[in-house]
Amino acid sequence: MIQEALKRAFEENNGILTTEMALGYGIHDSTLRKAVERKDIYRYCRGIYLSDNVHEDDLYLLQLRYTKGIYSHDTAMMLHGLTTFSPFVYHVTFPRGYHLSDASEQLIEVHYADKSELGEEYIQTIYSWESNPIKVTNLEKTIVDTFRYEELMTFFVQEMIGNYVHREDKDIQRLVEYAERFHVLDVVKREVLRFVK
């Protein structure tokens, strides 16, 4: 019976299970440890387990491991389809004061922001390529953050602008509000608004 519950739990969660998720199915940590010993599943890291036939979803697993992190900057641009560039590291924003000791080992480019910048207004949930939910800065916050921290107008940024202005789901009013709030309105007017019909 436990084996069936465990199998179902993994199937319903795309082959990835945390101890917290397992508890929701009535499966305790000791059951997960025994399954690892039998090699029925394997331990990804503390509190996260994978079925042996799952394709690892790095984006999702990283966010399960560092639950306070939000994908942002170059990674958010890629996830929103604003650029074809694929960064070599994951750009993740954490609340100021959060300490991440193994960022370089995990291929994380760390950004810090006040908690007010990590509220629901600026964050949305999208799905990874493996159909798992991940948190990312919304379209307009991603663009504003790029202008706040990008010093040169590279091809990468020009591609982002071109893709954004042609999107059906763009929100120009929100972009202007964020740009004003984060002191990049002049840049947004000069680099984005002139292309908006």
CORNORVEN-V850642 format. One record per helix or strand of 2 or more residues. SS is the DSSP state (H for helix, E for strand). FROM is the first residue (numbers start at 1). LEN is the number of residues. Records with the same first field share a line. If there is no record, write none. Layout:
SS = FROM-LEN ; FROM-LEN
This chain:
H = 2-11 ; 19-6 ; 29-9 ; 58-8 ; 73-7 ; 115-4 ; 120-3 ; 139-11 ; 155-11 ; 172-10 ; 185-7 ; 193-3
E = 16-3 ; 41-5 ; 48-4 ; 70-2 ; 90-6 ; 108-6 ; 123-5 ; 133-5
